[in-house]
Amino acid sequence: MIRFSCNNCSKKLKVPMKYAEHKVKCPDCNSVLVVPQPPQQPKEENELRNMLSSLDEGETIEHERPAPKSEPATSGLEAFEPPKPAGPSSAAAASASKFTASVICSCVGALIGAFIWALIAKFTGYEIGYIAIGVGVLSGFGILFGGAEPSQKLGVTAAVIALCAIIGGKVLVLNWIYDEYAEKPVSAMTDREILASLDDQENLLGVAIFTLMDDNLRDKFSNGTELNDDERQQITDITIKAGAIAGAWTDEEKIHNARLTYSFTREQGIDADKASIIKEGLIQSLGIMDLLFAALAVGAAYKLGSGSNA
């Protein structure tokens, strides 16, 4: 047995020899102690001390049965193991989880804002720039809602998400407009709708080219018949003249010629490529004010996502 006293409360303690240099707790004051090495004693004296150990003062220790190695019994003296700090891998995993959650929340917020913006544009006919800024704000707040610490990386991520959402909102509006016009008969289209369709310069040029064609060229063009050299030259000459002629048309002439062209192409089953029209419409719709509000939306998303006060 090893006998020693608590350095804090002076309680006399004793533990089996096998706990030499182990850390234990005092049963009275819970101080952490290091069991000292026993002094070298003759064999006979050690045996005598063990026999008389039950008569000594101090905390006795039951050790008839050996304690398990994983949890050694110390009869009131608790083995002390300092808590292990969390490893870097768990901290990195938690950070990655928050980053992912913030990106998802940012996407959801931006999509909600873009859909609301597209609905307003569809039913009012106006694209309100301040709502586009709201798309950027929702994207940035999504980053904060996800729980990640704002950073430059998250700021850039929120800005990209906001920009993509604004473009997606514009594409959604153009898709709705295309479907509405494509399904509506030409006779049901209002003059305003006809003129709006001619805001696309390619549409206006196409109407002018169709108007200048003779019946023979129209039939071959609509049927996909191969043109001869003279007919191809005619198309080239007509295309050169079409721009100048269309530019001189009044609104009434534009509406009249457009109705004739649209009616003929729909009857002949000549459908414009939807993707190309939406792409062209997206490019045509990007004016200076659109770019300005898009930039403000991107800036708002970056500021919130990065935690910048600039």
Secondary structure, DSSP 8 states (H G I E B T S, - for coil): -EEEE-TTT--EEEE-GGGTT-EEE-TTT--EEE--------HHHHHHHHHTGGGSSS-----SS---SSS---TT-EE--------HHHHHHHHHHHHHHHHHHHHHHHHHHHHHHHHHHHHHS---HHHHHHHHHHHHHHHHHTT----HHHHHHHHHHHHHHHHHHHHHHHHHHHHHHHHS-GGGS-HHHHHHHTTSHHHHHHHHHHHHS-HHHHHHHHHT----HHHHHHHHHHHHHHHHHHHH--HHHHHHHHHHHHHHHHHTT----HHHHHHHHHHHH--HHHHHHHHHHHHHHHHHHHT---
